Amino acid sequence: MSNEHEYLLGDSDHETDRLRRQARLWDPVTHALFDRVGVGEGWRVLEIGPGAGSMHMELRRRVSGPVDAVEQSPAFSRSLVAQTKQDGFGAGRIWTEKLLDVELPSNTYDFIFLRWVFLFLHDPVAHLRKLKDALKPGGKIAIQDYYRDTMALVPLPPAWDAFKAADRAFFATQDAHANIGAELPRHFLEVGLDIMEIRPEIKTGHPGDDVWKWATDYYLGVLDQYAQLPPLNAALAAEIRAAWLAAQENPASLLIAPAVLDVVGRKT
Ligand SMILES: C[S@@+](CC[C@H](N)C(=O)[O-])C[C@H]1O[C@@H](n2cnc3c(N)ncnc32)[C@H](O)[C@@H]1O
């Protein structure tokens, strides 16, 4: 069992709402990824960690049929089942367990998709091996995940390095990896997946726009938790909050968000 590793962000109403707003900003990037992969009618598809579910519904539209999913949160799973009753494409199989605890069928899927899931997983190689086994020969896997070290607030607050270290430490509390996007290509090669694409998307924003609101909502929301993670502490976290709110008053301020890397591989 993999229960000793807890999912860090939970499934509260507030988190569900945050995921929905985040999805509105990022779904077009994922649609373009699905276009490049060529996801089409009749494909057998598995999504891991669909969360609030916007990409799950998009995948169902693209294959014109059901899509399977592994979603460890009972609340997200229930909501997914309710959503999938609305579009007439039929019921996919939904496992409400952690991925490592699921017995996936071997050599079954044309496409496996994960967005913002791998950064929460310990032992990424074990997870990848499991997913590779579930792919058909020739099947593709696409993972969208962060290389968070691109994150910057401009003007740069003095405590920024400690803040970024706390961001990495937050994921490390569950043996997970804030910069997993940049590590995935190495892991793909380790498990014998061919790499087809590594594509970055870095969003930037000014106060008041959607990118600013998205990143600010997340980071100021978790700042009190981050303040417990050295080298950040309560005083430095208060400095970061003050600098962030001051920057927000100046339309020229710039937020460079964590990069999201699309990493696409194929099973030979
Ligand atoms: C940050 S959310 C991303 C949700 C969605 N993919 C999106 O793009 O909005 C991470 C999702 O992965 C799920 N998750 C995390 N760890 C998991 C695991 N070990 N097995 C299955 N699902 C997991 C969470 O419950 C949550 O739905």
The ligand as a Gaussian input file, in Angstrom:
#p B3LYP/6-31G(d) Opt

LIG

0 1
 C       -3.345000      19.350000      -8.609000
 S       -4.612000      18.202000      -8.894000
 C       -4.699000      18.233000     -10.678000
 C       -6.070000      17.858000     -11.181000
 C       -6.245000      17.798000     -12.693000
 N       -5.341000      16.834000     -13.296000
 C       -6.072000      19.149000     -13.328000
 O       -5.279000      19.264000     -14.264000
 O       -6.731000      20.099000     -12.889000
 C       -3.884000      16.598000      -8.564000
 C       -4.889000      15.443000      -8.725000
 O       -4.204000      14.188000      -8.627000
 C       -4.899000      13.332000      -7.727000
 N       -3.888000      12.430000      -7.170000
 C       -2.842000      12.779000      -6.398000
 N       -2.102000      11.702000      -6.056000
 C       -2.708000      10.626000      -6.669000
 C       -2.425000       9.221000      -6.708000
 N       -1.368000       8.700000      -6.059000
 N       -3.245000       8.413000      -7.407000
 C       -4.332000       8.935000      -8.057000
 N       -4.650000      10.252000      -8.055000
 C       -3.847000      11.089000      -7.378000
 C       -5.533000      14.286000      -6.728000
 O       -6.606000      13.702000      -6.017000
 C       -5.949000      15.425000      -7.627000
 O       -7.191000      15.134000      -8.233000

